[in-house]
Amino acid sequence: MPDTARADKWLWAARFFKTRGAAAEMCAAGKVKRLGHALKAASALHPGDLLEIPFPAGPGVRSVRVIALAEKRAAAPEARTLYEESTAPEMFEAQRNWHMARAEGQRGRPTKKDRREIGRIRGFFE
């Protein structure tokens, strides 16, 4: 096992982001932090580092401690062994509420039945 790992590779291997490119973009934007300082994608991570990682979508930041290093993506149960979560449960609740509110507002295109109802409301079929 290596003694250091690139930040973008580790974030991808630990399954915080779907692609390594997404992890690198978050690092380049200065959103991933170690002890309050922004990480670059090529920054070396060591076991014991405390990271603040934003959720890919929605509000909030996760706080994690690096336990082990990996540069290759593995199954989710193995990925969970790479870090120790220290995020407050309220943060996960806020994230869940945000996703639920967003899902309620997305209905997509109106169906034929919806269009007829809209027409009745607007007075087209009277």
ABEGO torsion letter per residue (X at the ends): XBABBBAAAAAAAAGABABAAAAAAAAAAGABBBGGBBBBAABBBBBGBBBBBBBABEBEBBBBBBABBBABBBBAAAAAAABBBABBAAAAAAAAAAAAAAAAABAEBBBAAAAAAAAAAAGABX
